[in-house]
Amino acid sequence: MTKILLVEDDASLLEAMVNILEAEGFEVHRAGNGKQALDIFVSEKPDLIVSDIMMPEMDGFELLESVRILPNGVTIPFLFLSARTERGDLSRARLLGVDDYLFKPFDAQELVDAVSARINRRRQIELFDTRVAHLQTVTMLANVIEARDPYTAGHLERVRRLALNLAFALEWNNEDIVILEFGAILHDIGKIIVPTKVLKKTGPLDQDEWKLMHLHPEEGAKMLGGVDHLKTAIPYVLYHHEAWNGSGYPMGLSGEKIPREGRLLAIVDAFDAMTTNRPYRVSMKPSEAIEELRENKGIFFDPTMVDIFIYSYKV
């Protein structure tokens, strides 16, 4: 439950605000001055502070300054309640890092809207920070795996960019695009089971070596299955070598039975492979690779996605 710390020396106003916010489902802690509020902040770790400015013992400015110097207080949303609108107060509050002002008198909806807006913004920031941290971790892991194959240097980053471009063109929603970014980076993570000598082999692979290579989607999916925040990326890992006509692996799925994640990644993965030098062939020009995709849509690739990829492709 979201915790709100209310700081107000007017007991009747404080009680009214508590009732309003508790009715909205918030857990509310109250204080009559800044000193009490600082003690509660340290012990309860609220998600947001709403504070009056003019209070006894420690006023709102002193409270804000004291909160901001604490490690867990640097980013906490802080709203001031005030009937004072002098420029000096506003300037000082901004310098100390206040997030918003709510001027008295205000009604119940104004209070709820102000609190909800700041809580939602904080959640967005926390989700972004968490995503960035996870992205850095998986990128580091993927780069370690990619480094084992010198012929695919930069492949993951190129596939990521191509996949994002196609997903935007397909008008996927933001949540799906976040998952796609992880999937694009991790799609070959199962290659960790493939010996380096096989990855670096300059000649054709023999039957046993191909069997090893064909295991990497399933092995990669197993690896992600044990990581809660990466499970949603499994379809990219597991299905990116399936083919529209059912000739792919590991499941031999066909058409729209192949999850859309696999169909999208199959296109961008193949395009990057075709436009990159390999030990057994030189790279194609992008125009040649696009023509190859066009000729194989409805055979190996989702025809609709191929058309949109070609239309949206950016050099």
TORKOL-4160 file (C-alpha; in steps of 0.2 Angstrom, whole numbers, padded with zeros to 4 digits, m for minus):
315
<pt num="1" X="0000" Y="0000" Z="0000"/>
<pt num="2" X="0006" Y="0017" Z="m0004"/>
<pt num="3" X="0012" Y="0027" Z="0011"/>
<pt num="4" X="0008" Y="0046" Z="0012"/>
<pt num="5" X="0016" Y="0057" Z="0026"/>
<pt num="6" X="0005" Y="0072" Z="0030"/>
<pt num="7" X="0012" Y="0087" Z="0039"/>
<pt num="8" X="0001" Y="0100" Z="0045"/>
<pt num="9" X="m0001" Y="0110" Z="0062"/>
<pt num="10" X="m0020" Y="0114" Z="0059"/>
<pt num="11" X="m0028" Y="0099" Z="0067"/>
<pt num="12" X="m0044" Y="0100" Z="0058"/>
<pt num="13" X="m0037" Y="0102" Z="0041"/>
<pt num="14" X="m0025" Y="0088" Z="0045"/>
<pt num="15" X="m0039" Y="0076" Z="0050"/>
<pt num="16" X="m0049" Y="0081" Z="0034"/>
<pt num="17" X="m0034" Y="0077" Z="0023"/>
<pt num="18" X="m0032" Y="0060" Z="0031"/>
<pt num="19" X="m0050" Y="0055" Z="0029"/>
<pt num="20" X="m0049" Y="0060" Z="0010"/>
<pt num="21" X="m0033" Y="0051" Z="0006"/>
<pt num="22" X="m0038" Y="0035" Z="0017"/>
<pt num="23" X="m0054" Y="0034" Z="0007"/>
<pt num="24" X="m0043" Y="0033" Z="m0009"/>
<pt num="25" X="m0034" Y="0018" Z="m0002"/>
<pt num="26" X="m0018" Y="0027" Z="0004"/>
<pt num="27" X="m0009" Y="0022" Z="0020"/>
<pt num="28" X="m0008" Y="0039" Z="0029"/>
<pt num="29" X="0004" Y="0045" Z="0043"/>
<pt num="30" X="0002" Y="0061" Z="0051"/>
<pt num="31" X="0013" Y="0074" Z="0060"/>
<pt num="32" X="0009" Y="0091" Z="0067"/>
<pt num="33" X="0027" Y="0099" Z="0064"/>
<pt num="34" X="0043" Y="0096" Z="0054"/>
<pt num="35" X="0052" Y="0088" Z="0068"/>
<pt num="36" X="0039" Y="0074" Z="0071"/>
<pt num="37" X="0038" Y="0072" Z="0052"/>
<pt num="38" X="0056" Y="0069" Z="0050"/>
<pt num="39" X="0056" Y="0055" Z="0064"/>
<pt num="40" X="0041" Y="0047" Z="0055"/>
<pt num="41" X="0050" Y="0048" Z="0038"/>
<pt num="42" X="0065" Y="0039" Z="0045"/>
<pt num="43" X="0055" Y="0025" Z="0053"/>
<pt num="44" X="0041" Y="0023" Z="0040"/>
<pt num="45" X="0049" Y="0027" Z="0023"/>
<pt num="46" X="0034" Y="0035" Z="0015"/>
<pt num="47" X="0031" Y="0036" Z="m0004"/>
<pt num="48" X="0027" Y="0054" Z="m0003"/>
<pt num="49" X="0027" Y="0069" Z="0008"/>
<pt num="50" X="0013" Y="0083" Z="0009"/>
<pt num="51" X="0018" Y="0097" Z="0020"/>
<pt num="52" X="0013" Y="0114" Z="0026"/>
<pt num="53" X="0026" Y="0127" Z="0026"/>
<pt num="54" X="0023" Y="0138" Z="0042"/>
<pt num="55" X="0024" Y="0126" Z="0057"/>
<pt num="56" X="0031" Y="0127" Z="0074"/>
<pt num="57" X="0048" Y="0118" Z="0079"/>
<pt num="58" X="0053" Y="0114" Z="0061"/>
<pt num="59" X="0045" Y="0123" Z="0047"/>
<pt num="60" X="0042" Y="0115" Z="0029"/>
<pt num="61" X="0058" Y="0122" Z="0022"/>
<pt num="62" X="0068" Y="0115" Z="0036"/>
<pt num="63" X="0059" Y="0098" Z="0034"/>
<pt num="64" X="0062" Y="0098" Z="0015"/>
<pt num="65" X="0080" Y="0102" Z="0017"/>
<pt num="66" X="0082" Y="0088" Z="0030"/>
<pt num="67" X="0074" Y="0075" Z="0020"/>
<pt num="68" X="0084" Y="0079" Z="0004"/>
<pt num="69" X="0101" Y="0076" Z="0013"/>
<pt num="70" X="0095" Y="0058" Z="0018"/>
<pt num="71" X="0100" Y="0044" Z="0005"/>
<pt num="72" X="0082" Y="0039" Z="0004"/>
<pt num="73" X="0075" Y="0056" Z="0003"/>
<pt num="74" X="0084" Y="0063" Z="m0012"/>
<pt num="75" X="0070" Y="0057" Z="m0024"/>
<pt num="76" X="0055" Y="0056" Z="m0014"/>
<pt num="77" X="0040" Y="0067" Z="m0020"/>
<pt num="78" X="0037" Y="0082" Z="m0009"/>
<pt num="79" X="0022" Y="0093" Z="m0010"/>
<pt num="80" X="0020" Y="0110" Z="m0001"/>
<pt num="81" X="0003" Y="0116" Z="0006"/>
<pt num="82" X="0003" Y="0134" Z="0007"/>
<pt num="83" X="m0008" Y="0150" Z="0007"/>
<pt num="84" X="0008" Y="0160" Z="0004"/>
<pt num="85" X="0012" Y="0164" Z="m0014"/>
<pt num="86" X="0027" Y="0176" Z="m0012"/>
<pt num="87" X="0040" Y="0174" Z="m0025"/>
<pt num="88" X="0053" Y="0172" Z="m0012"/>
<pt num="89" X="0044" Y="0156" Z="m0005"/>
<pt num="90" X="0042" Y="0149" Z="m0022"/>
<pt num="91" X="0061" Y="0152" Z="m0027"/>
<pt num="92" X="0067" Y="0144" Z="m0010"/>
<pt num="93" X="0056" Y="0129" Z="m0012"/>
<pt num="94" X="0062" Y="0126" Z="m0030"/>
<pt num="95" X="0080" Y="0127" Z="m0024"/>
<pt num="96" X="0077" Y="0115" Z="m0011"/>
<pt num="97" X="0069" Y="0103" Z="m0023"/>
<pt num="98" X="0050" Y="0103" Z="m0020"/>
<pt num="99" X="0040" Y="0094" Z="m0033"/>
<pt num="100" X="0024" Y="0104" Z="m0032"/>
<pt num="101" X="0013" Y="0117" Z="m0023"/>
<pt num="102" X="m0005" Y="0115" Z="m0018"/>
<pt num="103" X="m0012" Y="0131" Z="m0013"/>
<pt num="104" X="m0025" Y="0133" Z="0001"/>
<pt num="105" X="m0039" Y="0133" Z="0000"/>
<pt num="106" X="m0041" Y="0117" Z="m0010"/>
<pt num="107" X="m0054" Y="0104" Z="m0012"/>
<pt num="108" X="m0053" Y="0085" Z="m0010"/>
<pt num="109" X="m0051" Y="0081" Z="m0028"/>
<pt num="110" X="m0037" Y="0094" Z="m0030"/>
<pt num="111" X="m0028" Y="0085" Z="m0016"/>
<pt num="112" X="m0031" Y="0067" Z="m0023"/>
<pt num="113" X="m0026" Y="0073" Z="m0040"/>
<pt num="114" X="m0010" Y="0081" Z="m0034"/>
<pt num="115" X="m0005" Y="0066" Z="m0024"/>
<pt num="116" X="m0009" Y="0053" Z="m0037"/>
<pt num="117" X="0000" Y="0062" Z="m0051"/>
<pt num="118" X="0016" Y="0063" Z="m0040"/>
<pt num="119" X="0015" Y="0044" Z="m0035"/>
<pt num="120" X="0012" Y="0039" Z="m0053"/>
<pt num="121" X="0027" Y="0049" Z="m0059"/>
<pt num="122" X="0038" Y="0041" Z="m0045"/>
<pt num="123" X="0032" Y="0024" Z="m0050"/>
<pt num="124" X="0037" Y="0027" Z="m0069"/>
<pt num="125" X="0054" Y="0033" Z="m0063"/>
<pt num="126" X="0057" Y="0018" Z="m0052"/>
<pt num="127" X="0051" Y="0006" Z="m0067"/>
<pt num="128" X="0063" Y="0016" Z="m0079"/>
<pt num="129" X="0077" Y="0014" Z="m0067"/>
<pt num="130" X="0074" Y="m0004" Z="m0064"/>
<pt num="131" X="0073" Y="m0007" Z="m0083"/>
<pt num="132" X="0089" Y="0002" Z="m0086"/>
<pt num="133" X="0098" Y="m0008" Z="m0072"/>
<pt num="134" X="0091" Y="m0024" Z="m0080"/>
<pt num="135" X="0095" Y="m0019" Z="m0097"/>
<pt num="136" X="0113" Y="m0015" Z="m0092"/>
<pt num="137" X="0115" Y="m0032" Z="m0084"/>
<pt num="138" X="0108" Y="m0042" Z="m0099"/>
<pt num="139" X="0118" Y="m0032" Z="m0111"/>
<pt num="140" X="0134" Y="m0036" Z="m0102"/>
<pt num="141" X="0129" Y="m0055" Z="m0101"/>
<pt num="142" X="0124" Y="m0055" Z="m0120"/>
<pt num="143" X="0141" Y="m0046" Z="m0125"/>
<pt num="144" X="0151" Y="m0059" Z="m0116"/>
<pt num="145" X="0142" Y="m0072" Z="m0126"/>
<pt num="146" X="0144" Y="m0063" Z="m0142"/>
<pt num="147" X="0162" Y="m0060" Z="m0139"/>
<pt num="148" X="0164" Y="m0079" Z="m0141"/>
<pt num="149" X="0160" Y="m0077" Z="m0159"/>
<pt num="150" X="0170" Y="m0064" Z="m0168"/>
<pt num="151" X="0160" Y="m0064" Z="m0184"/>
<pt num="152" X="0144" Y="m0058" Z="m0175"/>
<pt num="153" X="0152" Y="m0042" Z="m0167"/>
<pt num="154" X="0139" Y="m0029" Z="m0165"/>
<pt num="155" X="0125" Y="m0041" Z="m0170"/>
<pt num="156" X="0115" Y="m0039" Z="m0154"/>
<pt num="157" X="0115" Y="m0020" Z="m0155"/>
<pt num="158" X="0110" Y="m0020" Z="m0173"/>
<pt num="159" X="0096" Y="m0033" Z="m0170"/>
<pt num="160" X="0090" Y="m0022" Z="m0156"/>
<pt num="161" X="0088" Y="m0007" Z="m0166"/>
<pt num="162" X="0080" Y="m0016" Z="m0181"/>
<pt num="163" X="0068" Y="m0024" Z="m0170"/>
<pt num="164" X="0063" Y="m0008" Z="m0161"/>
<pt num="165" X="0061" Y="0001" Z="m0178"/>
<pt num="166" X="0049" Y="m0013" Z="m0184"/>
<pt num="167" X="0039" Y="m0014" Z="m0168"/>
<pt num="168" X="0036" Y="0005" Z="m0168"/>
<pt num="169" X="0031" Y="0003" Z="m0186"/>
<pt num="170" X="0019" Y="m0011" Z="m0181"/>
<pt num="171" X="0012" Y="0001" Z="m0167"/>
<pt num="172" X="0016" Y="m0011" Z="m0153"/>
<pt num="173" X="0012" Y="m0003" Z="m0136"/>
<pt num="174" X="0026" Y="0003" Z="m0124"/>
<pt num="175" X="0025" Y="m0012" Z="m0113"/>
<pt num="176" X="0028" Y="m0024" Z="m0127"/>
<pt num="177" X="0042" Y="m0014" Z="m0134"/>
<pt num="178" X="0051" Y="m0014" Z="m0117"/>
<pt num="179" X="0050" Y="m0033" Z="m0117"/>
<pt num="180" X="0055" Y="m0034" Z="m0135"/>
<pt num="181" X="0071" Y="m0024" Z="m0131"/>
<pt num="182" X="0076" Y="m0038" Z="m0118"/>
<pt num="183" X="0071" Y="m0052" Z="m0131"/>
<pt num="184" X="0082" Y="m0044" Z="m0145"/>
<pt num="185" X="0097" Y="m0043" Z="m0134"/>
<pt num="186" X="0095" Y="m0060" Z="m0126"/>
<pt num="187" X="0089" Y="m0070" Z="m0142"/>
<pt num="188" X="0105" Y="m0080" Z="m0144"/>
<pt num="189" X="0109" Y="m0082" Z="m0125"/>
<pt num="190" X="0107" Y="m0101" Z="m0128"/>
<pt num="191" X="0123" Y="m0101" Z="m0138"/>
<pt num="192" X="0133" Y="m0102" Z="m0122"/>
<pt num="193" X="0131" Y="m0121" Z="m0124"/>
<pt num="194" X="0139" Y="m0121" Z="m0141"/>
<pt num="195" X="0158" Y="m0124" Z="m0140"/>
<pt num="196" X="0169" Y="m0109" Z="m0146"/>
<pt num="197" X="0177" Y="m0120" Z="m0159"/>
<pt num="198" X="0160" Y="m0122" Z="m0167"/>
<pt num="199" X="0156" Y="m0104" Z="m0167"/>
<pt num="200" X="0172" Y="m0099" Z="m0174"/>
<pt num="201" X="0172" Y="m0113" Z="m0187"/>
<pt num="202" X="0176" Y="m0106" Z="m0205"/>
<pt num="203" X="0169" Y="m0121" Z="m0215"/>
<pt num="204" X="0152" Y="m0129" Z="m0215"/>
<pt num="205" X="0146" Y="m0137" Z="m0199"/>
<pt num="206" X="0144" Y="m0156" Z="m0198"/>
<pt num="207" X="0128" Y="m0164" Z="m0193"/>
<pt num="208" X="0133" Y="m0165" Z="m0174"/>
<pt num="209" X="0138" Y="m0147" Z="m0174"/>
<pt num="210" X="0121" Y="m0142" Z="m0182"/>
<pt num="211" X="0112" Y="m0152" Z="m0169"/>
<pt num="212" X="0121" Y="m0142" Z="m0156"/>
<pt num="213" X="0117" Y="m0125" Z="m0164"/>
<pt num="214" X="0099" Y="m0130" Z="m0166"/>
<pt num="215" X="0098" Y="m0132" Z="m0147"/>
<pt num="216" X="0102" Y="m0114" Z="m0143"/>
<pt num="217" X="0084" Y="m0108" Z="m0143"/>
<pt num="218" X="0077" Y="m0120" Z="m0131"/>
<pt num="219" X="0093" Y="m0119" Z="m0120"/>
<pt num="220" X="0091" Y="m0100" Z="m0120"/>
<pt num="221" X="0072" Y="m0101" Z="m0115"/>
<pt num="222" X="0077" Y="m0113" Z="m0100"/>
<pt num="223" X="0089" Y="m0100" Z="m0094"/>
<pt num="224" X="0077" Y="m0086" Z="m0094"/>
<pt num="225" X="0063" Y="m0097" Z="m0086"/>
<pt num="226" X="0073" Y="m0096" Z="m0070"/>
<pt num="227" X="0073" Y="m0077" Z="m0070"/>
<pt num="228" X="0056" Y="m0069" Z="m0066"/>
<pt num="229" X="0059" Y="m0052" Z="m0074"/>
<pt num="230" X="0065" Y="m0060" Z="m0090"/>
<pt num="231" X="0052" Y="m0073" Z="m0093"/>
<pt num="232" X="0041" Y="m0062" Z="m0104"/>
<pt num="233" X="0056" Y="m0062" Z="m0116"/>
<pt num="234" X="0056" Y="m0081" Z="m0119"/>
<pt num="235" X="0046" Y="m0080" Z="m0135"/>
<pt num="236" X="0060" Y="m0070" Z="m0144"/>
<pt num="237" X="0073" Y="m0083" Z="m0138"/>
<pt num="238" X="0063" Y="m0099" Z="m0142"/>
<pt num="239" X="0054" Y="m0095" Z="m0158"/>
<pt num="240" X="0066" Y="m0084" Z="m0168"/>
<pt num="241" X="0072" Y="m0098" Z="m0179"/>
<pt num="242" X="0054" Y="m0104" Z="m0184"/>
<pt num="243" X="0049" Y="m0102" Z="m0202"/>
<pt num="244" X="0032" Y="m0097" Z="m0209"/>
<pt num="245" X="0031" Y="m0113" Z="m0219"/>
<pt num="246" X="0035" Y="m0124" Z="m0204"/>
<pt num="247" X="0053" Y="m0129" Z="m0209"/>
<pt num="248" X="0061" Y="m0120" Z="m0195"/>
<pt num="249" X="0066" Y="m0125" Z="m0177"/>
<pt num="250" X="0064" Y="m0130" Z="m0163"/>
<pt num="251" X="0046" Y="m0133" Z="m0164"/>
<pt num="252" X="0042" Y="m0133" Z="m0183"/>
<pt num="253" X="0028" Y="m0121" Z="m0181"/>
<pt num="254" X="0020" Y="m0112" Z="m0196"/>
<pt num="255" X="0011" Y="m0096" Z="m0200"/>
<pt num="256" X="0003" Y="m0087" Z="m0186"/>
<pt num="257" X="0005" Y="m0102" Z="m0175"/>
<pt num="258" X="0022" Y="m0094" Z="m0172"/>
<pt num="259" X="0021" Y="m0081" Z="m0159"/>
<pt num="260" X="0023" Y="m0064" Z="m0166"/>
<pt num="261" X="0038" Y="m0061" Z="m0156"/>
<pt num="262" X="0047" Y="m0075" Z="m0165"/>
<pt num="263" X="0040" Y="m0069" Z="m0182"/>
<pt num="264" X="0047" Y="m0051" Z="m0179"/>
<pt num="265" X="0064" Y="m0057" Z="m0173"/>
<pt num="266" X="0066" Y="m0069" Z="m0187"/>
<pt num="267" X="0065" Y="m0055" Z="m0200"/>
<pt num="268" X="0077" Y="m0043" Z="m0192"/>
<pt num="269" X="0089" Y="m0057" Z="m0187"/>
<pt num="270" X="0090" Y="m0064" Z="m0205"/>
<pt num="271" X="0092" Y="m0046" Z="m0212"/>
<pt num="272" X="0107" Y="m0043" Z="m0200"/>
<pt num="273" X="0115" Y="m0060" Z="m0204"/>
<pt num="274" X="0113" Y="m0056" Z="m0223"/>
<pt num="275" X="0121" Y="m0039" Z="m0222"/>
<pt num="276" X="0136" Y="m0044" Z="m0211"/>
<pt num="277" X="0152" Y="m0053" Z="m0217"/>
<pt num="278" X="0153" Y="m0071" Z="m0212"/>
<pt num="279" X="0168" Y="m0083" Z="m0214"/>
<pt num="280" X="0159" Y="m0092" Z="m0228"/>
<pt num="281" X="0152" Y="m0077" Z="m0238"/>
<pt num="282" X="0153" Y="m0059" Z="m0240"/>
<pt num="283" X="0139" Y="m0048" Z="m0234"/>
<pt num="284" X="0125" Y="m0042" Z="m0245"/>
<pt num="285" X="0120" Y="m0024" Z="m0248"/>
<pt num="286" X="0105" Y="m0019" Z="m0238"/>
<pt num="287" X="0095" Y="m0017" Z="m0255"/>
<pt num="288" X="0100" Y="m0035" Z="m0259"/>
<pt num="289" X="0095" Y="m0042" Z="m0242"/>
<pt num="290" X="0078" Y="m0033" Z="m0243"/>
<pt num="291" X="0075" Y="m0041" Z="m0260"/>
<pt num="292" X="0079" Y="m0058" Z="m0252"/>
<pt num="293" X="0066" Y="m0055" Z="m0238"/>
<pt num="294" X="0054" Y="m0050" Z="m0251"/>
<pt num="295" X="0057" Y="m0066" Z="m0261"/>
<pt num="296" X="0055" Y="m0076" Z="m0246"/>
<pt num="297" X="0040" Y="m0068" Z="m0238"/>
<pt num="298" X="0026" Y="m0081" Z="m0235"/>
<pt num="299" X="0040" Y="m0095" Z="m0236"/>
<pt num="300" X="0051" Y="m0091" Z="m0222"/>
<pt num="301" X="0044" Y="m0075" Z="m0215"/>
<pt num="302" X="0028" Y="m0067" Z="m0210"/>
<pt num="303" X="0023" Y="m0058" Z="m0226"/>
<pt num="304" X="0014" Y="m0043" Z="m0218"/>
<pt num="305" X="0029" Y="m0040" Z="m0206"/>
<pt num="306" X="0041" Y="m0041" Z="m0221"/>
<pt num="307" X="0031" Y="m0028" Z="m0230"/>
<pt num="308" X="0031" Y="m0016" Z="m0215"/>
<pt num="309" X="0049" Y="m0020" Z="m0212"/>
<pt num="310" X="0054" Y="m0015" Z="m0230"/>
<pt num="311" X="0043" Y="0001" Z="m0229"/>
<pt num="312" X="0050" Y="0007" Z="m0213"/>
<pt num="313" X="0068" Y="0002" Z="m0215"/>
<pt num="314" X="0080" Y="0016" Z="m0211"/>
<pt num="315" X="0098" Y="0015" Z="m0217"/>
